[in-house]
């Protein structure tokens, strides 16, 4: 029978050396050598080896080992021992084993599987050490974002998922009928609502899912992804550039400090991440186009950058590069024009190094009512759905700026992933809605 003992987690076994504890988890490796048997257990916090020696635990518990299969759930009770040779650095001298559930033959075996197979089994693939490491880095990134804004007195605002208007263009909207009252759309961004909140609270941010119905199959695109977005009253473009630089530096430092083990498991070379120091290099859009042309890239001034251009630019620098003042017509209707050249927008994209491309997009927002009215007309957008947004320019309008950071692209960069599909638990892609 299982002894009565405190339940511990594998991550905290070092606190229980010499003590008898109970671990609860899943079997990831089984080995038998005569009168000694080994179970490698994972519990979500780490892995540890249980050693079963015949005669040192009840016979029925020792025999229960024969029923175990990969991913079977069980509890192990035993004395904790530091053992550098064991997985995780600790092992359990088992005095009790209790079966919870015997798993059927596990479909993901220790061999090469195709991406399609693994994506079809994403619900199980998450259990692999590599995927767990990625999700722990993602968790660190998300907590770092929240801590960053909290420390700077930004207030969290939950913006709506269902919206009556487009924010980032009408060609990438997921549309639905809203209870017979007309069309509604899955949010492309919380930005417009954050602007309203910024006029009430000064500095605000939101953190949630966004949706883009772009028919793109690149390694950087998802149809559902997560963004942290911030908006601040009285912030100019220069204020915004400083804030984005500070945020990314903060995130990188947090991941390096707290997720060293996960990065090592992912075989991520951390030297490039350690080279991310302020100030970040800055280029105007015009300077960036000139650099691309020097590298043989064919593009005309006025075109927005695509994946190839972003990749090439981001490989030119060790740190993220800030590209600012794009042509206004290549950007969204709400971006303020550069007073020194109205053809340009007071906007910014931040491109992650090592070819990862854009992780941040932002701008100073149009603050003048008449200018915004003209923009709606210029971009062919209806006025009525934006009346509430226009009110922000009628009642105490001020200069303000904001940006959004894509979580999956940031995680992909930090982990050194080839595709963003591994940077989110259950990716939604152009050709995938399962599981």
C-alpha positions as CSV (number, residue, x, y, z in Angstrom):
1,X,0.0,0.0,0.0
2,X,1.1,3.6,-0.6
3,X,2.4,5.2,2.6
4,X,0.9,8.4,3.9
5,X,3.4,11.1,2.9
6,X,3.4,14.7,1.7
7,X,2.7,15.2,-2.0
8,X,5.7,16.9,-3.7
9,X,6.5,18.2,-7.1
10,X,9.5,17.1,-9.0
11,X,10.7,20.7,-9.4
12,X,11.0,21.0,-5.6
13,X,12.6,17.6,-4.8
14,X,15.8,19.3,-3.7
15,X,13.8,20.6,-0.8
16,X,12.9,17.1,0.3
17,X,16.3,15.2,0.1
18,X,16.2,12.5,2.7
19,X,12.4,12.7,3.2
20,X,9.7,10.3,2.1
21,X,7.3,12.0,-0.4
22,X,4.7,11.0,-2.9
23,X,5.0,12.0,-6.6
24,X,2.0,12.0,-9.0
25,X,2.5,11.9,-12.8
26,X,3.0,9.9,-16.0
27,X,5.5,7.3,-17.0
28,X,7.9,8.4,-19.8
29,X,10.5,5.7,-19.6
30,X,10.5,2.2,-18.2
31,X,13.5,-0.2,-17.7
32,X,13.9,-3.5,-15.9
33,X,17.0,-5.2,-14.8
34,X,16.3,-8.3,-12.8
35,X,15.3,-7.3,-9.3
36,X,15.7,-3.6,-10.0
37,X,13.2,-1.6,-12.0
38,X,13.2,2.0,-13.1
39,X,10.4,4.4,-13.8
40,X,11.1,7.9,-15.1
41,X,8.1,10.0,-14.1
42,X,7.1,13.5,-15.3
43,X,4.6,15.6,-13.4
44,X,4.6,18.8,-15.5
45,X,7.3,20.4,-13.3
46,X,10.1,18.1,-14.3
47,X,11.2,14.5,-14.5
48,X,12.6,12.2,-11.9
49,X,13.6,8.5,-11.7
50,X,12.0,6.1,-9.4
51,X,14.0,3.0,-8.4
52,X,12.1,-0.1,-7.4
53,X,14.1,-2.8,-5.6
54,X,12.5,-6.2,-5.0
55,X,11.8,-6.6,-1.3
56,X,12.0,-2.9,-0.6
57,X,8.3,-2.4,-1.4
58,X,5.1,-4.5,-1.3
59,X,5.3,-7.4,-3.8
60,X,2.0,-6.3,-5.4
61,X,3.5,-2.8,-6.0
62,X,6.7,-4.3,-7.5
63,X,4.6,-6.5,-9.8
64,X,2.4,-3.6,-10.9
65,X,5.4,-2.3,-12.8
66,X,4.7,-5.0,-15.4
67,X,1.4,-3.4,-16.3
68,X,2.9,0.1,-16.9
69,X,3.0,1.5,-20.4
70,X,4.3,4.8,-21.7
71,X,2.1,7.7,-20.5
72,X,0.3,5.6,-17.9
73,X,-0.5,7.7,-14.8
74,X,0.6,6.6,-11.3
75,X,1.9,7.7,-8.0
76,X,5.3,6.8,-6.5
77,X,6.1,7.1,-2.8
78,X,9.7,6.9,-1.6
79,X,12.7,8.6,-0.1
80,X,14.3,11.4,-2.1
81,X,17.9,11.0,-3.0
82,X,20.3,13.4,-4.9
83,X,21.7,11.5,-7.8
84,X,23.5,13.5,-10.5
85,X,23.4,10.6,-12.9
86,X,19.6,10.3,-12.8
87,X,17.3,12.3,-15.0
88,X,16.6,15.6,-13.3
89,X,19.4,15.1,-10.8
90,X,17.2,13.3,-8.1
91,X,15.7,9.9,-7.7
92,X,13.1,8.2,-5.5
93,X,13.9,5.0,-3.6
94,X,10.4,3.7,-4.1
95,X,8.5,2.2,-1.2
96,X,5.1,2.2,-2.9
97,X,3.6,2.4,-6.4
98,X,-0.1,2.9,-7.2
99,X,-1.5,2.7,-10.7
100,X,-4.1,5.3,-11.7
101,X,-4.6,4.6,-15.4
102,X,-2.9,2.2,-17.8
103,X,-2.5,4.1,-21.1
104,X,-3.2,2.5,-24.5
105,X,-0.3,2.2,-26.9
106,X,1.0,5.8,-27.2
107,X,1.0,7.1,-30.8
108,X,4.0,9.4,-30.4
109,X,7.1,7.1,-30.2
110,X,10.8,8.0,-29.8
111,X,11.3,8.2,-33.5
112,X,11.0,10.8,-36.3
113,X,7.4,11.8,-37.0
114,X,6.3,14.2,-39.8
115,X,5.0,17.6,-38.9
116,X,1.5,16.7,-40.2
117,X,1.3,13.7,-37.8
118,X,2.6,15.8,-34.9
119,X,0.1,18.6,-35.6
120,X,-2.8,16.1,-35.8
121,X,-1.6,14.9,-32.4
122,X,-0.9,18.3,-30.9
123,X,-2.9,17.5,-27.8
124,X,-0.4,14.8,-27.1
125,X,2.7,16.4,-28.6
126,X,2.5,19.0,-25.9
127,X,3.8,16.4,-23.5
128,X,7.2,16.2,-25.1
129,X,10.1,17.9,-23.3
130,X,10.7,20.2,-26.3
131,X,7.1,21.5,-26.4
132,X,7.0,21.8,-22.6
133,X,10.2,23.9,-22.8
134,X,8.7,26.2,-25.4
135,X,5.5,26.7,-23.5
136,X,7.5,27.6,-20.3
137,X,9.4,30.2,-22.3
138,X,6.0,31.5,-23.6
139,X,4.7,31.7,-20.0
140,X,7.8,33.7,-19.0
141,X,7.3,36.1,-21.9
142,X,3.7,36.6,-20.9
143,X,4.4,37.2,-17.3
144,X,7.3,39.5,-18.2
145,X,4.9,41.6,-20.3
146,X,2.5,41.9,-17.4
147,X,5.2,42.8,-14.9
148,X,6.7,45.3,-17.2
149,X,3.5,47.3,-17.6
150,X,2.5,46.9,-14.0
151,X,5.8,48.4,-12.9
152,X,5.2,51.4,-15.1
153,X,1.6,52.1,-13.9
154,X,-0.1,50.8,-17.0
155,X,-3.6,49.6,-16.3
156,X,-4.9,46.3,-17.8
157,X,-7.9,46.8,-20.0
158,X,-9.9,43.8,-21.5
159,X,-10.9,44.9,-25.0
160,X,-13.8,43.1,-26.8
161,X,-13.3,40.1,-29.1
162,X,-16.4,40.9,-31.1
163,X,-16.3,44.3,-32.9
164,X,-18.5,46.2,-35.3
165,X,-15.6,47.5,-37.4
166,X,-12.3,46.6,-38.9
167,X,-9.1,48.0,-37.4
168,X,-6.4,46.6,-39.7
169,X,-8.1,46.5,-43.1
170,X,-11.3,44.8,-44.3
171,X,-9.6,42.0,-46.3
172,X,-8.6,39.9,-43.2
173,X,-11.7,39.8,-41.1
174,X,-13.5,36.8,-39.7
175,X,-17.2,37.7,-40.0
176,X,-20.2,36.5,-38.1
177,X,-23.9,37.4,-37.7
178,X,-24.5,39.2,-34.4
179,X,-27.9,37.8,-33.2
180,X,-29.7,39.1,-36.3
181,X,-28.5,42.7,-35.6
182,X,-25.9,42.9,-38.4
183,X,-22.4,41.8,-38.9
184,X,-19.7,41.5,-36.3
185,X,-16.1,40.6,-36.6
186,X,-13.5,38.8,-34.6
187,X,-11.1,41.4,-33.3
188,X,-7.9,42.2,-35.3
189,X,-6.6,44.4,-32.5
190,X,-7.7,46.0,-29.2
191,X,-6.1,49.3,-30.2
192,X,-9.2,51.5,-30.9
193,X,-10.7,50.5,-27.6
194,X,-7.4,51.0,-25.8
195,X,-7.3,54.6,-27.2
196,X,-10.6,55.2,-25.4
197,X,-9.3,53.7,-22.2
198,X,-6.1,55.8,-22.4
199,X,-8.2,59.0,-22.4
200,X,-9.6,57.8,-19.1
201,X,-6.6,56.2,-17.4
202,X,-3.6,57.7,-19.1
203,X,-1.6,54.5,-19.7
204,X,-3.2,51.2,-20.5
205,X,-2.6,47.8,-22.1
206,X,-4.5,44.7,-23.2
207,X,-3.4,41.1,-23.6
208,X,-5.5,38.7,-25.6
209,X,-6.2,36.8,-28.8
210,X,-6.5,38.5,-32.2
211,X,-7.7,37.2,-35.5
212,X,-6.5,37.7,-39.0
213,X,-8.2,35.9,-42.0
214,X,-5.1,36.3,-44.2
215,X,-4.7,33.4,-46.6
216,X,-1.0,33.2,-45.8
217,X,1.1,30.0,-45.3
218,X,4.3,31.6,-44.2
219,X,6.2,30.5,-41.1
220,X,5.3,33.7,-39.4
221,X,1.5,33.7,-39.8
222,X,-1.3,32.3,-37.7
223,X,-5.0,33.1,-38.1
224,X,-5.4,33.3,-34.3
225,X,-2.5,34.7,-32.2
226,X,-1.9,36.7,-29.0
227,X,-0.8,40.3,-28.7
228,X,0.1,42.5,-25.9
229,X,-0.9,46.1,-26.9
230,X,-0.2,49.3,-25.1
231,X,-1.6,52.8,-25.5
232,X,-0.5,56.0,-23.7
233,X,-1.9,59.5,-23.6
234,X,0.6,62.3,-24.3
235,X,3.2,59.9,-25.8
236,X,4.9,61.0,-29.0
237,X,6.5,58.6,-31.5
238,X,9.8,59.1,-29.7
239,X,8.3,58.1,-26.4
240,X,6.9,55.1,-28.1
241,X,10.2,54.0,-29.6
242,X,11.8,54.2,-26.2
243,X,9.0,52.2,-24.6
244,X,9.2,49.4,-27.2
245,X,12.9,49.2,-26.8
246,X,12.6,49.0,-23.1
247,X,10.0,46.3,-23.2
248,X,11.9,43.9,-25.6
249,X,15.1,44.3,-23.5
250,X,13.1,43.5,-20.4
251,X,11.6,40.4,-21.9
252,X,14.9,39.1,-23.2
253,X,16.6,39.6,-19.9
254,X,13.8,37.8,-18.0
255,X,13.9,34.7,-20.3
256,X,17.7,34.5,-20.1
257,X,17.5,34.8,-16.3
258,X,14.7,32.4,-15.6
259,X,14.6,30.0,-18.6
260,X,18.2,28.9,-19.0
261,X,17.3,25.3,-18.6
262,X,14.6,25.4,-21.2
263,X,16.7,27.2,-23.7
264,X,19.5,24.6,-23.2
265,X,17.0,21.8,-23.9
266,X,15.9,23.6,-27.1
267,X,19.6,23.9,-28.0
268,X,19.1,27.6,-28.4
269,X,22.4,29.5,-28.8
270,X,21.9,32.2,-26.2
271,X,24.9,34.4,-27.4
272,X,22.7,36.3,-29.9
273,X,20.1,36.9,-27.1
274,X,22.8,38.2,-24.7
275,X,23.9,40.6,-27.5
276,X,20.5,42.3,-27.3
277,X,21.3,45.5,-25.6
278,X,20.0,49.1,-25.8
279,X,20.1,51.3,-27.7
280,X,18.6,49.3,-30.6
281,X,19.7,50.4,-34.2
282,X,17.2,52.7,-35.9
283,X,16.5,53.2,-39.6
284,X,14.0,55.3,-41.4
285,X,11.9,53.5,-44.0
286,X,13.8,55.3,-46.7
287,X,17.2,54.3,-45.2
288,X,15.9,50.7,-45.0
289,X,14.9,50.7,-48.6
290,X,18.3,51.9,-49.6
291,X,20.0,49.1,-47.6
292,X,17.8,46.5,-49.2
293,X,18.6,47.8,-52.7
294,X,22.3,47.6,-51.9
295,X,21.7,43.9,-51.1
296,X,20.1,43.4,-54.5
297,X,16.5,43.4,-53.3
298,X,14.1,44.8,-56.0
299,X,11.5,47.1,-54.5
300,X,10.2,50.6,-55.0
301,X,9.9,53.3,-52.4
302,X,6.3,53.3,-51.1
303,X,5.9,49.5,-50.9
304,X,5.4,47.9,-47.5
305,X,8.0,45.3,-46.5
306,X,7.1,41.6,-46.9
307,X,8.7,38.6,-45.2
308,X,11.7,38.5,-47.5
309,X,12.5,42.2,-46.9
310,X,12.1,41.9,-43.1
311,X,14.3,38.8,-43.0
312,X,17.1,40.5,-44.9
313,X,16.9,43.7,-42.8
314,X,16.8,41.8,-39.5
315,X,19.9,39.8,-40.4
316,X,21.9,43.0,-40.7
317,X,21.9,43.7,-37.0
318,X,22.7,41.8,-33.8
319,X,19.8,43.5,-31.9
320,X,16.2,44.2,-32.9
321,X,16.1,47.0,-35.5
322,X,13.6,49.8,-35.3
323,X,12.3,50.9,-38.7
324,X,10.2,54.1,-38.5
325,X,8.3,56.6,-40.7
326,X,6.9,54.3,-43.4
327,X,4.9,55.8,-46.3
328,X,1.6,56.8,-44.9
329,X,-0.5,55.2,-47.7
330,X,1.1,51.8,-46.9
331,X,-0.2,52.0,-43.3
332,X,-3.5,52.2,-41.4
333,X,-5.9,55.1,-41.4
334,X,-5.3,56.1,-37.8
335,X,-1.6,56.8,-38.0
336,X,-0.4,60.4,-37.6
337,X,1.4,62.0,-40.5
338,X,5.0,63.3,-40.0
339,X,4.7,67.1,-39.8
340,X,8.0,67.3,-41.6
341,X,6.8,65.1,-44.5
342,X,3.1,64.4,-44.6
343,X,3.7,61.5,-47.0
344,X,5.2,59.6,-44.1
345,X,3.5,58.2,-41.0
346,X,4.8,58.5,-37.5
347,X,5.0,54.8,-37.1
348,X,7.4,52.0,-36.2
349,X,8.0,48.3,-36.8
350,X,10.5,46.4,-34.8
351,X,12.3,43.5,-36.5
352,X,13.8,40.8,-34.4
353,X,17.3,39.7,-35.4
354,X,18.5,36.4,-36.9
355,X,15.9,36.8,-39.7
356,X,12.8,36.6,-37.5
357,X,11.3,39.8,-38.8
358,X,8.5,42.0,-37.3
359,X,7.5,41.5,-33.7
360,X,6.2,45.0,-33.0
361,X,4.1,47.4,-34.9
362,X,2.9,50.8,-33.6
363,X,2.4,54.5,-34.2
364,X,1.4,57.9,-33.0
365,X,-2.3,58.2,-33.6
366,X,-4.2,60.9,-35.4
367,X,-5.4,63.4,-32.7
368,X,-7.3,65.9,-34.8
369,X,-11.0,65.3,-35.6
370,X,-11.0,66.9,-39.1
371,X,-7.9,64.9,-40.1
372,X,-9.4,61.7,-38.9
373,X,-12.7,62.4,-40.8
374,X,-10.7,63.0,-43.9
375,X,-8.8,59.7,-43.4
376,X,-12.0,57.7,-43.1
377,X,-13.0,59.1,-46.4
378,X,-9.6,58.6,-48.0
379,X,-9.5,54.9,-47.0
380,X,-13.1,54.3,-48.0
381,X,-14.3,53.5,-44.5
382,X,-17.9,54.2,-43.3
383,X,-18.2,57.0,-40.7
384,X,-21.1,55.7,-38.6
385,X,-19.4,52.7,-37.0
386,X,-16.5,55.0,-36.0
387,X,-18.6,57.7,-34.4
388,X,-17.6,56.6,-30.9
389,X,-13.9,56.6,-32.0
390,X,-14.4,60.1,-33.4
391,X,-15.7,61.2,-30.0
392,X,-12.3,60.7,-28.6
393,X,-11.2,63.6,-30.8
394,X,-14.2,65.8,-29.8
395,X,-13.7,65.6,-26.1
396,X,-10.3,66.5,-24.9
397,X,-8.1,65.0,-27.6
398,X,-4.4,64.8,-26.9
399,X,-1.3,63.3,-28.7
400,X,-1.2,59.6,-28.0
401,X,0.7,56.6,-29.2
402,X,0.5,52.8,-29.0
403,X,1.8,49.5,-30.3
404,X,1.3,45.8,-30.3
405,X,3.8,43.0,-29.7
406,X,3.1,39.5,-31.2
407,X,3.6,36.8,-28.6
408,X,4.2,33.9,-30.9
409,X,6.7,35.7,-33.1
410,X,8.6,36.8,-30.0
411,X,8.6,33.3,-28.5
412,X,9.7,31.8,-31.9
413,X,12.7,34.2,-31.9
414,X,13.7,33.6,-28.3
415,X,13.4,29.8,-28.7
416,X,15.0,29.7,-32.1
417,X,12.0,28.1,-33.7
418,X,11.6,27.7,-37.5
419,X,7.8,28.2,-37.4
420,X,5.4,30.0,-35.1
421,X,3.1,27.0,-35.0
422,X,5.2,25.6,-32.0
423,X,5.0,28.9,-30.1
424,X,1.3,28.5,-29.3
425,X,-0.4,25.5,-27.6
426,X,-3.0,24.9,-30.3
427,X,-2.1,26.7,-33.6
428,X,-4.8,27.9,-36.0
429,X,-3.4,28.0,-39.5
430,X,-4.7,28.5,-43.0
431,X,-5.2,24.8,-43.4
432,X,-5.6,23.7,-39.8
433,X,-8.5,23.9,-37.3
434,X,-7.8,20.6,-35.5
435,X,-7.4,19.7,-32.8
